[in-house]
Amino acid sequence: MRKMKNIHVIIATAEWHQDQLRYRRHRLAEFLQKKSDTEEVIWLCPTPRRTTDNFTTLKNGIKQWTIQDLFPQKVFRFGRYMDLFYKNKLTTFNQYINQIKKKNRLIVWFTFPGFPYIANGFHWDTIIYDCSDNWTNSISGKKSFVSYFRQKVIQKAEERIIDKAHRIFCTSQYLHDQVIQKIEHPSKSHIYTFENGVEFDLFREKKLPMKAILPDRFNGTVLGFIGGIKSKLDFELIQDVATKKSNWLFLFVGPDQTTENDGFHQLLNNKNVVWTGSIDPFDVPKYMQLIDIGIMPYKASSYNKAIFPLKLFEFLAAGKPAIGVHLPSTTKYVEQAVYNHLETNDSQAFIQACEKLECEKDCPEYIDRRIQVASGKNWNDIFEGMLQLV
C-alpha cells in the first residue's frame, strides 16, 4: 500500500520571480520540495497581470498557482485579504485539492496573511502561519486614510489565520510577542520563534568577486547593502555619511523598490555611491567579496521593530563585519568586530562605529569568529526544526 505523502501549499506574496530576490518563503519551498516524503509543493500567490493560464510548473518542479488581483494598480491589493474579491477565483484550485486530498496529507503554509478564506474553507491536515513581517504596518511609515483602511483589512485577515493555525512560527521575538497579543486561545504552546538563516555552504565556496563594479583604481573601504532597496531604509543617514566620508564607497546591490520621494535616487548623485541594480540571487557571494563592511541602515519605525534581516548572517558567513541601525531583533548578536548595532540615526555615531569595524575587518581571528556565528544559522537546520513541529 502506498504511503501517504505531503502536499505543501505555500501562500506567497507574489509570483516566484517577481521580486527578483530569494526570501525565506522561496528557500522554505525549495527545502520542502527536496524532502523524500513530499509529493508536491504548490506556490499559491496573487498576480496583478491578466493571464489565461493560472497554473504553471516552475523549472525547480514547484507548481505555481496564481490568483489575479482586482486590477493591476497597487491600491487594489486590499482584495487579497477580503474573501469577496478572490473566493470565486479559487474554484479550480479547490477542485484540484479535493482530487488529491484522499491520497496525501495536506499542509498549508501562510507566509503572509493573504487569502484567509483558504484557512477556513479548505480541509487541511495542518495549517501553519510563518510570520516574517509586521504586515499591518506600512513599510514607509506614512499615515493616510488608505493606509488606515489597509491596516484594518490586513489585521482582520491575519487574525483569522492566527485563529486557525496549528503552528505559528515567527522570525523575531517582537513578532512572537505581537502574535500572542492577537491570539484568543488560552494556550500559547504552538507559537515558536525561528529567526532567518543563511545558505552557509554557498558563502564558503571560493568565488571570484564581480568585475567592473567598483570605480577604477579605487582601493578604499567599501560599505555595502545587498537586498531589496525599499523605503524602510534610512537614505538620509547614508546621504549624510557619504558626504562626510568621501573616501568611503557605498555599494547598493539589489532591485530598486522605492519611489522618487524616498531619497534613494538623490543618494545616487554622490560620486561615492554605486548601485548595481538587480542581480542573480546566487551571485550574492561574489558581490560580498567586494564589501568590507555590511550595512543595514533602517529607519526607526513600528515595521522595522519586527524585522530580522536576511543579510545579517550572509555578511558574517562571508567573513564580513556588519552594522545595523534600528533593528532591535539583532541586538543579541552584538559582538566586537563581528556585529555592531545602533539605536540612533546620528551620522557621526554611525561613522565612528564603522571606523572601528574598518580597523578590525581583516583580522583573521575576527573573520573566523564571524564565520563561526553564521555556521550555526544554516537554513536547512532551521527548516528541519520547524518541520519537526509540524
SULRA-V899335 format. One record per residue. N is the residue number from 1. RES is the residue in one small letter. PHI is phi in whole degrees, -180 to 180 (none if undefined). Layout:
# SULRA-V899335
<<N RES PHI> <N RES PHI>>
This chain:
# SULRA-V899335
<<1 m none> <2 r -66> <3 k -75> <4 m -65> <5 k -112> <6 n -102> <7 i -104> <8 h -103> <9 v -110> <10 i -99> <11 i -86> <12 a -111> <13 t -79> <14 a -161> <15 e -59> <16 w -50> <17 h -97> <18 q -62> <19 d -80> <20 q 61> <21 l -140> <22 r -111> <23 y -91> <24 r -54> <25 r -64> <26 h -65> <27 r -67> <28 l -62> <29 a -61> <30 e -70> <31 f -63> <32 l -65> <33 q -61> <34 k -87> <35 k -71> <36 s -66> <37 d -95> <38 t -97> <39 e -83> <40 e -164> <41 v -119> <42 i -114> <43 w -101> <44 l -99> <45 c -151> <46 p -79> <47 t -143> <48 p -82> <49 r -96> <50 r -77> <51 t -149> <52 t -93> <53 d -124> <54 n -88> <55 f -128> <56 t -141> <57 t -108> <58 l -75> <59 k -61> <60 n -84> <61 g 92> <62 i -73> <63 k -93> <64 q -102> <65 w -122> <66 t -105> <67 i -118> <68 q -72> <69 d -67> <70 l -54> <71 f -143> <72 p -69> <73 q -67> <74 k -58> <75 v -63> <76 f -92> <77 r -70> <78 f -59> <79 g -62> <80 r -70> <81 y -109> <82 m -121> <83 d -52> <84 l -53> <85 f -95> <86 y -140> <87 k -55> <88 n -66> <89 k -76> <90 l -93> <91 t -57> <92 t -64> <93 f -63> <94 n -62> <95 q -63> <96 y -65> <97 i -61> <98 n -64> <99 q -72> <100 i -101> <101 k -70> <102 k -73> <103 k -105> <104 n -142> <105 r -92> <106 l -102> <107 i -126> <108 v -114> <109 w -116> <110 f -84> <111 t -102> <112 f -157> <113 p -82> <114 g -89> <115 f 52> <116 p -61> <117 y -59> <118 i -61> <119 a -73> <120 n -92> <121 g -96> <122 f -123> <123 h -100> <124 w -103> <125 d -75> <126 t -144> <127 i -116> <128 i -124> <129 y -113> <130 d -97> <131 c -91> <132 s -116> <133 d -147> <134 n -87> <135 w -63> <136 t -80> <137 n -103> <138 s -72> <139 i -61> <140 s -76> <141 g 81> <142 k -74> <143 k -112> <144 s -161> <145 f -62> <146 v -63> <147 s -68> <148 y -66> <149 f -61> <150 r -60> <151 q -60> <152 k -67> <153 v -65> <154 i -68> <155 q -59> <156 k -66> <157 a -64> <158 e -64> <159 e -62> <160 r -65> <161 i -69> <162 i -59> <163 d -64> <164 k -93> <165 a -69> <166 h -83> <167 r -138> <168 i -128> <169 f -111> <170 c -121> <171 t -89> <172 s -151> <173 q -64> <174 y -60> <175 l -65> <176 h -57> <177 d -66> <178 q -65> <179 v -64> <180 i -58> <181 q -67> <182 k -92> <183 i -85> <184 e -98> <185 h -72> <186 p -67> <187 s -85> <188 k -118> <189 s -74> <190 h -100> <191 i -111> <192 y -134> <193 t -110> <194 f -130> <195 e -70> <196 n -69> <197 g -128> <198 v -151> <199 e -81> <200 f -57> <201 d -62> <202 l -63> <203 f -89> <204 r -94> <205 e -70> <206 k -75> <207 k -128> <208 l -76> <209 p -67> <210 m -66> <211 k -97> <212 a 58> <213 i -104> <214 l -83> <215 p -60> <216 d -57> <217 r 68> <218 f -78> <219 n -136> <220 g -91> <221 t -85> <222 v -110> <223 l -104> <224 g -124> <225 f -121> <226 i -127> <227 g 148> <228 g -68> <229 i -91> <230 k -128> <231 s -69> <232 k -74> <233 l -83> <234 d -92> <235 f -72> <236 e -65> <237 l -62> <238 i -67> <239 q -60> <240 d -66> <241 v -68> <242 a -63> <243 t -71> <244 k -78> <245 k -119> <246 s -68> <247 n -85> <248 w -95> <249 l -113> <250 f -106> <251 l -109> <252 f -108> <253 v -126> <254 g 142> <255 p -71> <256 d -84> <257 q -119> <258 t -99> <259 t -111> <260 e -63> <261 n -86> <262 d -82> <263 g 100> <264 f -67> <265 h -67> <266 q -67> <267 l -61> <268 l -69> <269 n -73> <270 n -76> <271 k -66> <272 n -100> <273 v -122> <274 v -124> <275 w -125> <276 t -88> <277 g 85> <278 s -69> <279 i -135> <280 d -67> <281 p -54> <282 f -78> <283 d -92> <284 v -54> <285 p -58> <286 k -68> <287 y -71> <288 m -60> <289 q -67> <290 l -84> <291 i -96> <292 d -99> <293 i -135> <294 g -85> <295 i -117> <296 m -134> <297 p -88> <298 y -102> <299 k -76> <300 a -80> <301 s -158> <302 s -63> <303 y -63> <304 n -73> <305 k -61> <306 a -89> <307 i -74> <308 f -116> <309 p -65> <310 l -64> <311 k -85> <312 l -55> <313 f -75> <314 e -71> <315 f -57> <316 l -68> <317 a -63> <318 a -83> <319 g 83> <320 k -99> <321 p -72> <322 a -137> <323 i -135> <324 g -121> <325 v -127> <326 h 56> <327 l -128> <328 p -59> <329 s -67> <330 t -100> <331 t -61> <332 k -71> <333 y -100> <334 v -64> <335 e -160> <336 q -53> <337 a 67> <338 v -110> <339 y -147> <340 n -120> <341 h -133> <342 l -121> <343 e -111> <344 t -149> <345 n -101> <346 d -69> <347 s -65> <348 q -68> <349 a -65> <350 f -65> <351 i -62> <352 q -62> <353 a -65> <354 c -71> <355 e -63> <356 k -66> <357 l -65> <358 e -60> <359 c -73> <360 e -107> <361 k -64> <362 d -101> <363 c -69> <364 p -56> <365 e -63> <366 y -72> <367 i -61> <368 d -62> <369 r -68> <370 r -60> <371 i -64> <372 q -63> <373 v -61> <374 a -69> <375 s -62> <376 g -89> <377 k -124> <378 n -69> <379 w -55> <380 n -59> <381 d -66> <382 i -64> <383 f -68> <384 e -62> <385 g -62> <386 m -66> <387 l -65> <388 q -65> <389 l -93> <390 v -83>>
